[in-house]
Amino acid sequence: MQDTLSEKTYRELRRKVLTGELETGAQLVNRTLAQELKVSLAPVREAIHRLATDGLVEHVPGAGAFVRRSSLQDLEELYVLREAVESCAAAEAARNIAQNQLDALEEVLAEFTAVLSRIRREKARLATDGMFEHWLDCEERFHQIVVEGARNRLLAKVIEDHKALGRVFGVQRHRAAILTLTLAEETCRDHAAIAAALRDRDADTARRLMSDHIRKGRKTVLEHIRRHRSDS
C-alpha cells in the first residue's frame, strides 16, 4: 500500500511540476504538500527525492527543495541526447516494432491531425492552451512508442534515466504560441514520414528522419524560449 501511495504521490507532484502548476522556483514544503495531497510526510519526502534525481527539483542547503528552472544549456544537452538516442531507436524500431505499436502510432497520428484541423479554424492560426497540451501529450506518446518499438533495453533506459521526453516536453507547456499552423503542418508531415519508414522497415530513412525532426524541434523551442526570456 505504501509503495502504491508513494508512486501516486510522485506522479502527482511530477505532473504539477511539468504542467507548471508548481511554478519554477517554487519551494516544496513537505507538510503543505502532504496536506494538499492528503498523504503522510513519508511519500512526499520520497517523491521530492525522486524529482531531484530526475533533475526537476533542486535542494538548496539550509533553504529546502525548489522546482528547478531548466537552463538553455540543460535543454541543449537534452536535445543532443535525444537526437543521438532516438535516431538510433528509430532505426532499431524499423527492424523490431510490432504491428500493435504501428497501429498505436497511427492512432496518435490521427490525434495530431485532429488538433491540426482545430488550429486551422482558429483566427490567429495558433494553438490554444488546451490544443497545445493535447499536442504535447501526443508528442510524448509518439516518441515513447518509437523508443519502445526499438526493443532495446539500454536505449530505453538512457531515455528513462534522464527523463528526457518528460523534461523536454514539460518545459514547453504554457507556451502555446510556439505552435503555429505552419509548425503544426510541418510536424504532422514529419511524424507521418517517420511512421511510414517504420512500416516499410527502412532503418536508414527512419534514423535520418528522426534526427532531422528532433534537430528542427530543438531549433524552434530554443529560439522561442530565448525570445520569451529576452522580452520578459
C-alpha positions as CSV (number, residue, x, y, z in Angstrom):
1,M,0.0,0.0,0.0
2,Q,2.8,2.4,0.9
3,D,4.6,1.7,-2.4
4,T,1.5,2.4,-4.3
5,L,0.9,5.6,-2.4
6,S,4.5,6.7,-2.9
7,E,4.2,6.2,-6.6
8,K,0.9,8.1,-6.8
9,T,2.4,10.9,-4.8
10,Y,5.5,11.0,-7.1
11,R,3.4,11.0,-10.3
12,E,1.1,13.8,-9.0
13,L,4.0,16.0,-7.9
14,R,5.8,15.3,-11.2
15,R,2.6,16.3,-13.1
16,K,2.3,19.5,-11.1
17,V,5.9,20.4,-11.9
18,L,5.8,19.6,-15.6
19,T,2.5,21.4,-16.2
20,G,3.6,24.5,-14.3
21,E,1.1,24.1,-11.5
22,L,4.1,24.1,-9.3
23,E,6.0,27.1,-10.8
24,T,9.7,27.3,-11.4
25,G,11.4,28.4,-8.3
26,A,8.5,27.4,-6.0
27,Q,9.6,25.9,-2.7
28,L,8.3,22.4,-2.0
29,V,7.2,22.3,1.6
30,N,6.7,18.8,2.8
31,R,3.9,19.4,5.3
32,T,2.0,21.7,2.9
33,L,2.2,19.2,0.1
34,A,1.2,16.3,2.4
35,Q,-1.9,18.2,3.4
36,E,-2.8,19.1,-0.2
37,L,-2.4,15.5,-1.3
38,K,-3.9,14.0,1.8
39,V,-0.9,11.8,2.5
40,S,1.7,11.4,5.2
41,L,5.1,13.1,5.1
42,A,7.0,9.9,4.1
43,P,5.7,9.6,0.5
44,V,6.1,13.3,-0.1
45,R,9.8,13.2,1.0
46,E,10.4,10.2,-1.2
47,A,8.7,11.9,-4.2
48,I,10.8,15.0,-3.8
49,H,13.9,12.9,-3.6
50,R,12.9,11.2,-6.9
51,L,12.1,14.5,-8.5
52,A,15.6,15.7,-7.6
53,T,17.1,12.6,-9.1
54,D,15.0,13.4,-12.3
55,G,16.5,16.8,-12.4
56,L,13.2,18.6,-11.8
57,V,13.9,19.7,-8.3
58,E,17.0,21.0,-6.6
59,H,18.0,21.0,-2.9
60,V,19.4,24.3,-1.6
61,P,21.4,23.7,1.6
62,G,19.7,25.4,4.5
63,A,16.7,26.5,2.4
64,G,14.9,23.4,1.2
65,A,13.8,21.9,-2.1
66,F,12.7,24.1,-5.0
67,V,11.3,23.5,-8.5
68,R,14.3,23.7,-10.8
69,R,14.5,26.1,-13.7
70,S,15.8,24.3,-16.8
71,S,18.6,26.4,-18.3
72,L,19.1,26.7,-22.0
73,Q,22.2,24.6,-21.6
74,D,20.1,21.9,-19.9
75,L,17.8,21.9,-22.9
76,E,20.6,21.9,-25.4
77,E,22.1,18.9,-23.8
78,L,18.8,17.0,-23.6
79,Y,18.1,17.6,-27.3
80,V,21.6,16.4,-28.2
81,L,20.9,13.3,-26.1
82,R,17.5,12.8,-27.7
83,E,18.8,13.1,-31.2
84,A,21.6,10.6,-30.6
85,V,19.4,8.0,-28.8
86,E,16.1,8.4,-30.6
87,S,17.5,8.4,-34.1
88,C,19.2,5.1,-33.1
89,A,15.9,3.9,-31.6
90,A,14.0,4.8,-34.8
91,A,16.4,2.7,-36.8
92,E,16.0,-0.2,-34.4
93,A,12.3,0.2,-34.4
94,A,12.2,-0.1,-38.2
95,R,13.6,-3.6,-37.6
96,N,11.7,-4.6,-34.5
97,I,8.5,-2.7,-34.0
98,A,5.4,-4.8,-33.6
99,Q,2.2,-4.3,-35.5
100,N,0.2,-3.2,-32.5
101,Q,2.8,-0.5,-32.0
102,L,2.5,0.6,-35.6
103,D,-1.3,0.7,-35.0
104,A,-0.8,2.8,-31.9
105,L,1.4,5.3,-33.9
106,E,-1.5,5.6,-36.5
107,E,-3.9,6.4,-33.7
108,V,-1.6,9.2,-32.4
109,L,-1.2,10.5,-36.0
110,A,-5.0,10.8,-36.2
111,E,-5.0,12.8,-33.0
112,F,-2.3,15.1,-34.4
113,T,-4.4,15.6,-37.5
114,A,-7.5,16.4,-35.4
115,V,-5.6,19.1,-33.4
116,L,-4.2,20.5,-36.7
117,S,-7.7,20.8,-38.0
118,R,-8.7,22.8,-34.9
119,I,-5.8,25.1,-35.3
120,R,-6.8,25.8,-38.9
121,R,-10.2,27.0,-37.6
122,E,-8.5,29.5,-35.2
123,K,-8.5,33.1,-36.5
124,A,-4.9,33.6,-35.2
125,R,-3.8,30.3,-36.7
126,L,-2.2,29.5,-33.3
127,A,-3.0,26.6,-30.9
128,T,-5.0,27.4,-27.8
129,D,-3.6,26.3,-24.4
130,G,-5.9,23.2,-24.5
131,M,-4.9,22.3,-28.0
132,F,-1.2,22.7,-27.2
133,E,-1.5,20.5,-24.1
134,H,-3.1,17.8,-26.2
135,W,-0.4,18.2,-28.8
136,L,2.4,17.8,-26.3
137,D,0.8,14.7,-24.8
138,C,0.6,13.2,-28.4
139,E,4.3,14.2,-29.0
140,E,5.4,12.3,-25.9
141,R,3.3,9.3,-26.7
142,F,4.6,9.2,-30.3
143,H,8.2,9.3,-29.3
144,Q,7.7,6.8,-26.5
145,I,6.1,4.3,-28.8
146,V,9.1,4.6,-31.2
147,V,11.6,4.0,-28.2
148,E,9.6,1.0,-27.0
149,G,9.3,-0.3,-30.6
150,A,13.1,-0.5,-30.8
151,R,13.0,-3.3,-28.2
152,N,16.4,-2.2,-26.9
153,R,16.5,-2.1,-23.1
154,L,19.7,0.0,-23.0
155,L,18.3,2.7,-25.3
156,A,15.1,2.8,-23.3
157,K,17.0,3.1,-20.0
158,V,19.0,6.1,-21.2
159,I,15.9,7.9,-22.1
160,E,14.1,6.9,-18.9
161,D,17.1,7.7,-16.7
162,H,17.3,11.2,-18.0
163,K,13.5,11.6,-18.1
164,A,14.4,13.2,-21.5
165,L,10.9,13.1,-23.0
166,G,9.0,14.4,-20.0
167,R,11.6,17.2,-19.3
168,V,11.8,18.4,-22.9
169,F,8.0,18.4,-23.5
170,G,7.3,19.6,-19.9
171,V,9.4,22.8,-20.3
172,Q,7.3,23.7,-23.3
173,R,4.0,23.6,-21.5
174,H,2.2,27.0,-21.2
175,R,4.0,28.2,-24.4
176,A,1.1,27.6,-26.7
177,A,2.2,30.5,-29.0
178,I,5.0,28.3,-30.2
179,L,2.6,26.0,-32.1
180,T,1.7,27.9,-35.2
181,L,-0.3,26.5,-38.1
182,T,2.8,26.2,-40.2
183,L,4.8,24.4,-37.5
184,A,1.8,22.0,-36.8
185,E,1.6,21.2,-40.5
186,E,5.3,20.5,-40.8
187,T,5.4,18.4,-37.7
188,C,2.5,16.3,-38.9
189,R,4.4,15.7,-42.1
190,D,7.5,14.7,-40.1
191,H,5.5,12.2,-38.0
192,A,3.8,10.7,-40.9
193,A,7.1,10.2,-42.8
194,I,8.7,8.6,-39.7
195,A,5.7,6.2,-39.3
196,A,5.9,5.3,-43.0
197,A,9.6,4.5,-42.7
198,L,8.9,2.2,-39.7
199,R,6.1,0.4,-41.6
200,D,8.5,0.0,-44.6
201,R,11.2,-1.4,-42.3
202,D,13.6,1.3,-43.7
203,A,16.1,1.7,-40.9
204,D,18.3,4.3,-42.6
205,T,15.4,6.5,-43.5
206,A,13.8,6.2,-40.1
207,R,17.1,7.2,-38.5
208,R,17.6,10.2,-40.7
209,L,14.0,11.5,-40.4
210,M,14.0,11.2,-36.6
211,S,17.3,13.0,-36.4
212,D,16.1,15.8,-38.7
213,H,12.8,16.1,-36.7
214,I,14.5,16.4,-33.3
215,R,17.0,18.9,-34.7
216,K,14.2,21.1,-36.0
217,G,12.4,20.9,-32.7
218,R,15.5,21.9,-30.9
219,K,15.9,25.0,-33.0
220,T,12.3,26.0,-32.7
221,V,11.9,25.5,-29.0
222,L,15.3,27.1,-28.0
223,E,14.7,30.2,-30.2
224,H,11.2,30.6,-28.8
225,I,12.5,30.4,-25.2
226,R,15.3,32.9,-25.9
227,R,12.8,35.4,-27.4
228,H,10.5,34.9,-24.4
229,R,13.2,35.4,-21.8
230,S,14.7,38.5,-23.6
231,D,11.2,40.1,-23.7
232,S,10.4,39.4,-20.0
